[in-house]
Amino acid sequence: MQALLDSIFNFLNTTGIVRLFTDSEINPIKTIIMFAIAFVLVYLAIVKQYEPLLLLPIAIGMLLTNLPGAGIFNLGYFIEPAGVDFLEVLHHGGLLDLLYLGVKLGIYPCLIFIGIGAMTDFSPLISNPKSLLIGAGAQLGVFVAYGAAVLSGQFTPAEAASIGIIGGADGPTAILVTKTLAPDLLGAIAIAAYSYMALIPMIQPPLMKLMTTPEERKIKMTTLRKVSKTELILFPLLVTFIVGLIVPDAVPLVGCLMFGNLLNVCGVTDRLSKTAQNEMMNIVTIFLGISVGATASADNFLRFETLLIIACGLVAFCISTLGGLITAKIMCKLTGGKINPLIGSAGVSAVPMAARVSQKEGQKEDPSNFLLMHAMGPNVAGVIGSAVAAGVFLATFK
């Protein structure tokens, strides 16, 4: 009988409930708050459908890493000054430690960029190369937020660069930069980046109305010219070549993006293109989301710095939107009113949501106005622009 009682007592001591309140390394209040945040993210992903494909895996990763005693993720393996001991991770790491290796080695973001490239149509940008200027202007928030984070005195320049890249509205890019420059901030930055991407339909319209007049919003743009297959094939090759010569650190992202696009447009690799767009993209998205969410442990996430990251990220995103709008407004003046400034908000990298917002706001003023394809030019230019900005930060601080 005593042996049975001892067995029951030993079992109870191993439960997460007991560990939550008896383990000296666990703060029960912080842990419960993290559970609440995880469930809120689940609600936003499922009920509100805010970026569910990534927000839901991130929420589950956050839930799993904070379960007392589970031991499936140990961030300490990846932020030690001496570097990552991969043998230690392989021999003693938990499930999410193994999956996180794909983040730490920069594998997942690059694979996702192959899928994004395969799904992206660059013909609006090729047809209207001036759109590239709008995509460049929309990177303004990246550098303003970087400066704000540095001036706050709470972050190192490398950490500030990771925060600033949120303004590019590109989750995989933010993750690639942060895993290299500030891995302990990865959870907060990833959640901020994807949250603001999901909130584009709420954040951008007020800024668009602030920066444009009703007359400007009614401008109808001429139909884009048809792009030849030769142009579609040459574009990814030339972009990779030019970016590689100027910003080599941007090649992992830009090269993968353009490789995926080449699979789609060349006409001889349809099977590979469809695999990149579907099976590979879905699998990598699951692994990326759940392993990034695992970095949001209670002690690592619930800090004053997290609030600053969220605030700086919002500033970055808003200023990037304003930068795109200002650039498009200047181009509108220079072209004699041939460019609708609303497409400037699409200069951020969130494809195709930002372009759809431009289309929607334009049709509010004139239901017969169709801006979607025109907005896709700055939108895909923003993808390239954010990758180049990431390359600049990596070259400077890694």
FENLIN-V340708 format. One record per helix or strand. SS is the DSSP state (@ for helix, = for strand). FROM is the first residue (numbers start at 1). LEN is the number of residues. If there is no record, write none. Layout:
# FENLIN-V340708
ss->(SS;SS)
from->(FROM;FROM)
len->(LEN;LEN)
This chain:
# FENLIN-V340708
ss->(@;@;@;@;@;@;@;@;@;@;@;@;@;@;@;@;@;@;@;@;@;@;@;@)
from->(2;16;28;52;76;86;95;107;123;131;140;157;171;183;200;214;229;248;270;298;304;341;353;372)
len->(13;7;19;14;4;7;10;13;5;7;12;12;11;16;12;4;18;18;24;4;31;7;13;26)
